Amino acid sequence: MSEIKELTAENQLENSVKVIADSFATVAAEFKLTKENCPTHPSFVTLKQLTEMKRKGLKLFGLFEDEVQVGFIAVEKKKDKVFNLKKLAVLPEHRHKGYGGELCAFVDDFVKSAAGKTISIGIINEHMVLKQWYISKGFQETALTKFAHVPFTVCFMEKPIGWI
């Protein structure tokens, strides 16, 4: 049985660093991302970065299966009624169990309870499987941007709250 809990203790953040890095390592390998060509990719996340996210007011959540953390998600209020979903991660050995969808539904409820209207994300545009998965969850592409500091195109997507 799975459960999503807010992460507040430092040891929870330490566990989350490993969950995020291990989850995104498959993407880094697929797209040949390294610390040199894409240092901001979540596969290279640090405890300092997660601690800073928490300090800035982002809400950090872990998904637990039988008390073992197998997933992670962060939510950031950006502007009036718009929230960013960040670092959705599920360990590779726990994928295809519906946990990603569970995390998305959790964020949907969280944002709705905070009177939010829109959830936004940024993903690797060339990651077509992930892009199609987000589309299946109600997200729509809003912009494509090429940044000099990353070796891929960023696809920005948004989802109105309450999409079924």
PyRosetta script that sets phi, psi and omega in degrees:
from pyrosetta import init, pose_from_sequence

init()
pose = pose_from_sequence("MSEIKELTAENQLENSVKVIADSFATVAAEFKLTKENCPTHPSFVTLKQLTEMKRKGLKLFGLFEDEVQVGFIAVEKKKDKVFNLKKLAVLPEHRHKGYGGELCAFVDDFVKSAAGKTISIGIINEHMVLKQWYISKGFQETALTKFAHVPFTVCFMEKPIGWI")
pose.set_psi(1, 136.6)
pose.set_omega(1, -178.2)
pose.set_phi(2, -102.0)
pose.set_psi(2, 156.6)
pose.set_omega(2, 179.7)
pose.set_phi(3, -147.9)
pose.set_psi(3, 141.0)
pose.set_omega(3, 177.3)
pose.set_phi(4, -108.4)
pose.set_psi(4, 127.3)
pose.set_omega(4, -177.7)
pose.set_phi(5, -129.6)
pose.set_psi(5, 145.1)
pose.set_omega(5, 172.8)
pose.set_phi(6, -69.4)
pose.set_psi(6, 141.3)
pose.set_omega(6, -178.4)
pose.set_phi(7, -100.9)
pose.set_psi(7, 124.0)
pose.set_omega(7, -178.1)
pose.set_phi(8, -128.1)
pose.set_psi(8, -30.4)
pose.set_omega(8, -176.6)
pose.set_phi(9, -85.0)
pose.set_psi(9, 149.6)
pose.set_omega(9, -177.7)
pose.set_phi(10, -60.2)
pose.set_psi(10, -39.1)
pose.set_omega(10, 180.0)
pose.set_phi(11, -65.0)
pose.set_psi(11, -28.6)
pose.set_omega(11, 175.3)
pose.set_phi(12, -67.8)
pose.set_psi(12, -37.4)
pose.set_omega(12, 178.1)
pose.set_phi(13, -68.5)
pose.set_psi(13, -37.3)
pose.set_omega(13, 176.9)
pose.set_phi(14, -60.6)
pose.set_psi(14, -44.8)
pose.set_omega(14, 177.4)
pose.set_phi(15, -61.7)
pose.set_psi(15, -39.4)
pose.set_omega(15, -177.9)
pose.set_phi(16, -65.8)
pose.set_psi(16, -35.5)
pose.set_omega(16, 177.1)
pose.set_phi(17, -56.5)
pose.set_psi(17, -46.3)
pose.set_omega(17, -179.6)
pose.set_phi(18, -66.2)
pose.set_psi(18, -42.9)
pose.set_omega(18, 179.8)
pose.set_phi(19, -61.0)
pose.set_psi(19, -46.9)
pose.set_omega(19, -178.7)
pose.set_phi(20, -64.6)
pose.set_psi(20, -50.9)
pose.set_omega(20, -177.4)
pose.set_phi(21, -60.2)
pose.set_psi(21, -46.1)
pose.set_omega(21, -179.3)
pose.set_phi(22, -66.7)
pose.set_psi(22, -36.7)
pose.set_omega(22, -179.9)
pose.set_phi(23, -67.7)
pose.set_psi(23, -42.7)
pose.set_omega(23, -177.1)
pose.set_phi(24, -84.8)
pose.set_psi(24, -8.9)
pose.set_omega(24, 179.5)
pose.set_phi(25, -60.7)
pose.set_psi(25, -33.9)
pose.set_omega(25, 179.6)
pose.set_phi(26, -65.4)
pose.set_psi(26, -37.9)
pose.set_omega(26, 178.7)
pose.set_phi(27, -69.6)
pose.set_psi(27, -43.5)
pose.set_omega(27, 179.1)
pose.set_phi(28, -59.1)
pose.set_psi(28, -42.3)
pose.set_omega(28, 179.2)
pose.set_phi(29, -65.9)
pose.set_psi(29, -45.0)
pose.set_omega(29, -177.9)
pose.set_phi(30, -61.3)
pose.set_psi(30, -38.8)
pose.set_omega(30, -176.7)
pose.set_phi(31, -102.9)
pose.set_psi(31, 11.1)
pose.set_omega(31, 176.7)
pose.set_phi(32, 55.2)
pose.set_psi(32, 45.7)
pose.set_omega(32, 178.9)
pose.set_phi(33, -90.4)
pose.set_psi(33, 136.3)
pose.set_omega(33, 179.6)
pose.set_phi(34, -130.4)
pose.set_psi(34, 169.3)
pose.set_omega(34, 175.3)
pose.set_phi(35, -61.7)
pose.set_psi(35, -27.6)
pose.set_omega(35, -178.8)
pose.set_phi(36, -77.0)
pose.set_psi(36, -43.1)
pose.set_omega(36, -175.3)
pose.set_phi(37, -96.1)
pose.set_psi(37, -8.9)
pose.set_omega(37, -179.6)
pose.set_phi(38, -158.6)
pose.set_psi(38, 64.0)
pose.set_omega(38, -173.8)
pose.set_phi(39, -63.1)
pose.set_psi(39, -19.6)
pose.set_omega(39, -178.3)
pose.set_phi(40, -90.2)
pose.set_psi(40, -0.1)
pose.set_omega(40, 179.8)
pose.set_phi(41, -63.8)
pose.set_psi(41, 141.5)
pose.set_omega(41, -177.8)
pose.set_phi(42, -58.7)
pose.set_psi(42, -19.8)
pose.set_omega(42, 177.8)
pose.set_phi(43, -66.4)
pose.set_psi(43, -13.8)
pose.set_omega(43, 179.8)
pose.set_phi(44, -113.0)
pose.set_psi(44, 21.5)
pose.set_omega(44, -177.4)
pose.set_phi(45, -61.6)
pose.set_psi(45, 150.1)
pose.set_omega(45, 178.3)
pose.set_phi(46, -122.8)
pose.set_psi(46, 162.6)
pose.set_omega(46, 175.8)
pose.set_phi(47, -60.5)
pose.set_psi(47, -38.4)
pose.set_omega(47, 178.8)
pose.set_phi(48, -59.5)
pose.set_psi(48, -42.6)
pose.set_omega(48, 179.5)
pose.set_phi(49, -64.4)
pose.set_psi(49, -44.0)
pose.set_omega(49, 178.9)
pose.set_phi(50, -65.5)
pose.set_psi(50, -40.4)
pose.set_omega(50, 177.8)
pose.set_phi(51, -61.8)
pose.set_psi(51, -40.0)
pose.set_omega(51, 178.5)
pose.set_phi(52, -67.2)
pose.set_psi(52, -39.3)
pose.set_omega(52, 176.8)
pose.set_phi(53, -59.6)
pose.set_psi(53, -45.2)
pose.set_omega(53, 180.0)
pose.set_phi(54, -63.6)
pose.set_psi(54, -42.4)
pose.set_omega(54, 179.7)
pose.set_phi(55, -61.7)
pose.set_psi(55, -34.4)
pose.set_omega(55, -179.4)
pose.set_phi(56, -78.9)
pose.set_psi(56, -1.3)
pose.set_omega(56, 175.6)
pose.set_phi(57, 99.8)
pose.set_psi(57, 3.3)
pose.set_omega(57, 175.2)
pose.set_phi(58, -67.5)
pose.set_psi(58, 145.2)
pose.set_omega(58, 175.4)
pose.set_phi(59, -93.6)
pose.set_psi(59, 127.1)
pose.set_omega(59, -177.5)
pose.set_phi(60, -111.8)
pose.set_psi(60, 133.4)
pose.set_omega(60, -177.0)
pose.set_phi(61, -133.0)
pose.set_psi(61, 144.2)
pose.set_omega(61, 174.8)
pose.set_phi(62, -113.9)
pose.set_psi(62, 145.2)
pose.set_omega(62, 173.0)
pose.set_phi(63, -103.3)
pose.set_psi(63, 125.7)
pose.set_omega(63, -174.6)
pose.set_phi(64, -116.8)
pose.set_psi(64, 137.0)
pose.set_omega(64, 173.4)
pose.set_phi(65, -116.2)
pose.set_psi(65, 116.1)
pose.set_omega(65, -177.6)
pose.set_phi(66, 50.6)
pose.set_psi(66, 46.9)
pose.set_omega(66, 177.0)
pose.set_phi(67, 70.7)
pose.set_psi(67, 5.1)
pose.set_omega(67, 177.3)
pose.set_phi(68, -107.1)
pose.set_psi(68, 127.2)
pose.set_omega(68, -178.9)
pose.set_phi(69, -71.9)
pose.set_psi(69, 124.6)
pose.set_omega(69, 179.9)
pose.set_phi(70, -123.1)
pose.set_psi(70, -4.7)
pose.set_omega(70, -178.9)
pose.set_phi(71, -150.8)
pose.set_psi(71, 169.2)
pose.set_omega(71, -177.3)
pose.set_phi(72, -154.3)
pose.set_psi(72, 150.4)
pose.set_omega(72, 171.1)
pose.set_phi(73, -156.5)
pose.set_psi(73, 147.4)
pose.set_omega(73, 175.7)
pose.set_phi(74, -123.5)
pose.set_psi(74, 147.1)
pose.set_omega(74, 179.1)
pose.set_phi(75, -128.8)
pose.set_psi(75, 131.4)
pose.set_omega(75, -178.2)
pose.set_phi(76, -126.9)
pose.set_psi(76, 127.9)
pose.set_omega(76, 173.3)
pose.set_phi(77, -79.2)
pose.set_psi(77, 118.6)
pose.set_omega(77, -176.8)
pose.set_phi(78, -92.2)
pose.set_psi(78, -55.8)
pose.set_omega(78, 179.6)
pose.set_phi(79, -149.8)
pose.set_psi(79, -180.0)
pose.set_omega(79, -176.1)
pose.set_phi(80, -46.9)
pose.set_psi(80, 112.6)
pose.set_omega(80, 173.6)
pose.set_phi(81, 70.8)
pose.set_psi(81, 7.9)
pose.set_omega(81, 176.6)
pose.set_phi(82, -116.3)
pose.set_psi(82, 129.3)
pose.set_omega(82, -179.8)
pose.set_phi(83, -124.3)
pose.set_psi(83, 140.6)
pose.set_omega(83, 175.6)
pose.set_phi(84, -95.1)
pose.set_psi(84, 135.4)
pose.set_omega(84, 170.5)
pose.set_phi(85, -95.6)
pose.set_psi(85, 127.9)
pose.set_omega(85, -176.1)
pose.set_phi(86, -131.4)
pose.set_psi(86, 144.0)
pose.set_omega(86, 170.3)
pose.set_phi(87, 56.2)
pose.set_psi(87, 39.1)
pose.set_omega(87, 174.9)
pose.set_phi(88, -61.5)
pose.set_psi(88, 120.8)
pose.set_omega(88, -174.1)
pose.set_phi(89, -138.0)
pose.set_psi(89, 136.3)
pose.set_omega(89, 171.3)
pose.set_phi(90, -134.2)
pose.set_psi(90, 128.6)
pose.set_omega(90, -179.4)
pose.set_phi(91, -56.0)
pose.set_psi(91, 140.0)
pose.set_omega(91, -176.1)
pose.set_phi(92, -51.5)
pose.set_psi(92, -39.5)
pose.set_omega(92, -178.0)
pose.set_phi(93, -73.5)
pose.set_psi(93, -6.2)
pose.set_omega(93, 179.0)
pose.set_phi(94, -115.1)
pose.set_psi(94, 10.0)
pose.set_omega(94, 179.2)
pose.set_phi(95, -75.9)
pose.set_psi(95, 163.1)
pose.set_omega(95, 177.8)
pose.set_phi(96, 66.8)
pose.set_psi(96, 28.2)
pose.set_omega(96, 174.5)
pose.set_phi(97, -115.8)
pose.set_psi(97, 4.0)
pose.set_omega(97, 179.8)
pose.set_phi(98, 89.8)
pose.set_psi(98, 5.2)
pose.set_omega(98, -176.7)
pose.set_phi(99, -67.6)
pose.set_psi(99, -37.6)
pose.set_omega(99, 177.8)
pose.set_phi(100, -61.6)
pose.set_psi(100, -43.6)
pose.set_omega(100, 176.7)
pose.set_phi(101, -64.3)
pose.set_psi(101, -37.5)
pose.set_omega(101, 177.4)
pose.set_phi(102, -63.2)
pose.set_psi(102, -42.2)
pose.set_omega(102, 177.9)
pose.set_phi(103, -65.0)
pose.set_psi(103, -41.9)
pose.set_omega(103, 177.8)
pose.set_phi(104, -62.1)
pose.set_psi(104, -44.3)
pose.set_omega(104, 179.4)
pose.set_phi(105, -63.5)
pose.set_psi(105, -37.9)
pose.set_omega(105, 177.6)
pose.set_phi(106, -61.3)
pose.set_psi(106, -46.1)
pose.set_omega(106, 179.6)
pose.set_phi(107, -64.2)
pose.set_psi(107, -40.3)
pose.set_omega(107, 177.5)
pose.set_phi(108, -55.8)
pose.set_psi(108, -48.9)
pose.set_omega(108, 179.5)
pose.set_phi(109, -65.4)
pose.set_psi(109, -40.8)
pose.set_omega(109, -179.8)
pose.set_phi(110, -61.2)
pose.set_psi(110, -47.2)
pose.set_omega(110, -178.2)
pose.set_phi(111, -67.4)
pose.set_psi(111, -40.3)
pose.set_omega(111, 178.5)
pose.set_phi(112, -61.2)
pose.set_psi(112, -41.8)
pose.set_omega(112, -179.9)
pose.set_phi(113, -68.7)
pose.set_psi(113, -20.5)
pose.set_omega(113, 177.3)
pose.set_phi(114, -95.4)
pose.set_psi(114, 15.7)
pose.set_omega(114, 179.5)
pose.set_phi(115, 63.5)
pose.set_psi(115, 24.8)
pose.set_omega(115, 176.0)
pose.set_phi(116, -77.5)
pose.set_psi(116, 159.0)
pose.set_omega(116, -179.1)
pose.set_phi(117, -119.5)
pose.set_psi(117, -21.5)
pose.set_omega(117, -173.6)
pose.set_phi(118, -142.0)
pose.set_psi(118, 140.7)
pose.set_omega(118, 171.7)
pose.set_phi(119, -112.4)
pose.set_psi(119, 131.1)
pose.set_omega(119, 179.0)
pose.set_phi(120, -118.9)
pose.set_psi(120, 153.1)
pose.set_omega(120, 177.9)
pose.set_phi(121, -144.4)
pose.set_psi(121, 163.0)
pose.set_omega(121, 170.3)
pose.set_phi(122, -130.3)
pose.set_psi(122, 129.8)
pose.set_omega(122, -178.9)
pose.set_phi(123, -133.9)
pose.set_psi(123, 170.8)
pose.set_omega(123, 174.0)
pose.set_phi(124, -73.0)
pose.set_psi(124, 115.9)
pose.set_omega(124, -176.9)
pose.set_phi(125, -59.4)
pose.set_psi(125, -35.7)
pose.set_omega(125, -177.9)
pose.set_phi(126, -73.2)
pose.set_psi(126, -8.6)
pose.set_omega(126, 178.4)
pose.set_phi(127, -84.9)
pose.set_psi(127, 78.8)
pose.set_omega(127, -170.8)
pose.set_phi(128, -64.1)
pose.set_psi(128, -35.9)
pose.set_omega(128, 179.2)
pose.set_phi(129, -62.9)
pose.set_psi(129, -45.6)
pose.set_omega(129, 179.5)
pose.set_phi(130, -66.7)
pose.set_psi(130, -42.1)
pose.set_omega(130, 179.7)
pose.set_phi(131, -60.0)
pose.set_psi(131, -44.5)
pose.set_omega(131, 178.4)
pose.set_phi(132, -65.3)
pose.set_psi(132, -35.0)
pose.set_omega(132, 178.2)
pose.set_phi(133, -63.6)
pose.set_psi(133, -46.1)
pose.set_omega(133, 178.7)
pose.set_phi(134, -64.4)
pose.set_psi(134, -38.4)
pose.set_omega(134, 176.1)
pose.set_phi(135, -59.9)
pose.set_psi(135, -40.4)
pose.set_omega(135, 178.9)
pose.set_phi(136, -65.5)
pose.set_psi(136, -19.1)
pose.set_omega(136, 178.6)
pose.set_phi(137, -94.7)
pose.set_psi(137, 5.6)
pose.set_omega(137, 175.3)
pose.set_phi(138, 102.0)
pose.set_psi(138, 2.9)
pose.set_omega(138, 179.3)
pose.set_phi(139, -82.4)
pose.set_psi(139, 147.6)
pose.set_omega(139, 176.2)
pose.set_phi(140, -127.1)
pose.set_psi(140, 142.3)
pose.set_omega(140, 177.6)
pose.set_phi(141, -64.9)
pose.set_psi(141, 132.9)
pose.set_omega(141, 178.3)
pose.set_phi(142, -116.2)
pose.set_psi(142, -25.2)
pose.set_omega(142, -179.9)
pose.set_phi(143, -165.3)
pose.set_psi(143, 152.3)
pose.set_omega(143, 171.3)
pose.set_phi(144, -120.1)
pose.set_psi(144, 131.7)
pose.set_omega(144, -178.1)
pose.set_phi(145, -137.2)
pose.set_psi(145, 136.2)
pose.set_omega(145, 174.7)
pose.set_phi(146, -102.8)
pose.set_psi(146, 118.0)
pose.set_omega(146, 177.8)
pose.set_phi(147, -103.2)
pose.set_psi(147, 144.0)
pose.set_omega(147, -178.8)
pose.set_phi(148, -65.9)
pose.set_psi(148, -27.4)
pose.set_omega(148, -173.8)
pose.set_phi(149, -88.5)
pose.set_psi(149, 1.8)
pose.set_omega(149, 176.4)
pose.set_phi(150, -134.1)
pose.set_psi(150, 144.2)
pose.set_omega(150, -175.4)
pose.set_phi(151, -89.1)
pose.set_psi(151, 38.9)
pose.set_omega(151, 178.4)
pose.set_phi(152, -156.6)
pose.set_psi(152, 170.3)
pose.set_omega(152, 175.8)
pose.set_phi(153, -90.5)
pose.set_psi(153, 135.0)
pose.set_omega(153, 177.8)
pose.set_phi(154, -92.1)
pose.set_psi(154, 128.5)
pose.set_omega(154, 175.5)
pose.set_phi(155, -102.3)
pose.set_psi(155, 119.2)
pose.set_omega(155, 175.0)
pose.set_phi(156, -93.2)
pose.set_psi(156, 135.4)
pose.set_omega(156, -177.6)
pose.set_phi(157, -133.6)
pose.set_psi(157, 153.2)
pose.set_omega(157, 176.7)
pose.set_phi(158, -136.7)
pose.set_psi(158, 154.5)
pose.set_omega(158, 178.3)
pose.set_phi(159, -136.5)
pose.set_psi(159, 127.5)
pose.set_omega(159, 173.6)
pose.set_phi(160, -73.4)
pose.set_psi(160, 143.6)
pose.set_omega(160, 178.6)
pose.set_phi(161, -65.4)
pose.set_psi(161, 141.0)
pose.set_omega(161, 176.9)
pose.set_phi(162, 91.9)
pose.set_psi(162, 3.5)
pose.set_omega(162, 177.3)
pose.set_phi(163, -65.4)
pose.set_psi(163, 136.4)
pose.set_omega(163, 177.3)
pose.set_phi(164, -118.0)
pose.dump_pdb("model.pdb")
